[in-house]
Amino acid sequence: MSTSFHRVVASLVMLMAAGLSACGTRMLSDVDAQGSTDKPVFPAVQDANRPEGTYVNLENLSKVVPGMTKAQVLELIGPPHFAEGMFDVREWDYVLRLRPTANAAQRTCQYKVLFDEHLVARSFFALPQGCLDGLTHITPAAERHQAIAH
């Protein structure tokens, strides 16, 4: 076979390897095997696929609880809003627009779901503090941990 053919094949293999490495796991927070962290880190909102956020059904959001699979979380609140990677991703981030009642002011919250080593939802965080009050399973990041906006 010709040398140019080998170069083309080698180039394609290198491009594929580079592409796959970009699809690896993205973790901002240091997530342990149990799906927890002492310091949740939130990505910059402007880096989101939809930085303006999405309106979330509050009833569905309140149903997201520890023990759910990724498919169940996805069904309730949709895909994460950041480039999360493809394999063994253990951290999903969202930018949510909320209006809890008709008379309440609209607000934007960042929401983080952490998964354990078996990819089961275990921890939940919100930024800023109190933005998701009333959804009891969510740990406001600023109350329990110092949240870091990236």
Order of alpha helices (4+ residues) and beta strands (2+ residues): alpha-beta-beta-alpha-alpha-beta-beta-beta-beta-alpha-beta
